Amino acid sequence: MYLEDCTAICLEMQLVRKENMLKKTVSDKIRERLDKEGVRYWAGDNISSHLEEQDKADLIDELEEKFESVLDSLVIDRHSDPNSMGTPRRLAKMYINEIMSGRYDAPPPVTAFPNDDPDHRYGGIIVTRAELISMCSHHHQPVKGVAYIGLLAGVKVIGLSKYARIAQWCANRGTLQEELTMQIADELIKHTGTKDLAVYIQATHGCMEHRGVHAHSSLTQTTELRGQFYNPSVKNEFLDYIKMQQQFAGTRT
């Protein structure tokens, strides 16, 4: 009788393990959804329109377990080390809600205003600045910098804060600076309707500073030019505005 009971318990435990292995995680379900719809989900892609209401919270719960395994594999005692208690949960929330939120959050709401009245139309260069924090897709190290955005106003304009919000939304995901520069340009063209736009980003990269060559004075600069910004006079005016912005920012630090 005892052996029969032990055998029954062992079989039950095996079934439970098998069920747990076969149970799909929320990330499995999201991937299946994206694959079925033929949607790409690279580190720099936004997938918010394909998420269900509870998905983000469930992803945080799933990631917490995964980060527990990471700390365990690093041989960190997360049970008694007071500095590591709760770290898996903090990491999970940081990835989903902060440093990669641009993948999971919908685009920021943007209101466009008409700029087609011949008596009041603004046709000059608009230049604004946005501070960015992104993440390198290769090593998941921080990328910190500033984007300068210039455009020749088209038939509609958006509020100045929206340029920064759009740029920051694009930055909050895993990406490369070259791709980020083009992505910001694409999003702003979509919202403003202009064909004449420039984006310049200067940033420091954790993958250069914190590992490898440890280049603490390294600065990476990228530029994306569209339309009239290939015109030397327009481009030079944009660069002059950037210098003034940098001088102004320097007086405030």
Secondary structure, DSSP 8 states (H G I E B T S, - for coil): -HHHHHHHHHHHHHHHHHHHHHS--HHHHHHHHHHHHT----TT---GGG--TTHHHHHHHHHHHHHHHHHHHTT--TTT-TTTTTHHHHHHHHIIIIITHHHHS------EEE---TTT---SEEEEEEEEEEEETTT--EEEEEEEEEEE--SEEE-HHHHHHHHHHHHSSEE-HHHHHHHHHHHHHHHH--S-EEEEEEEEEHHHHSSTT--TT--EEEEEEEGGGGSHHHHHHHHHHHHHHHHHHHHT-
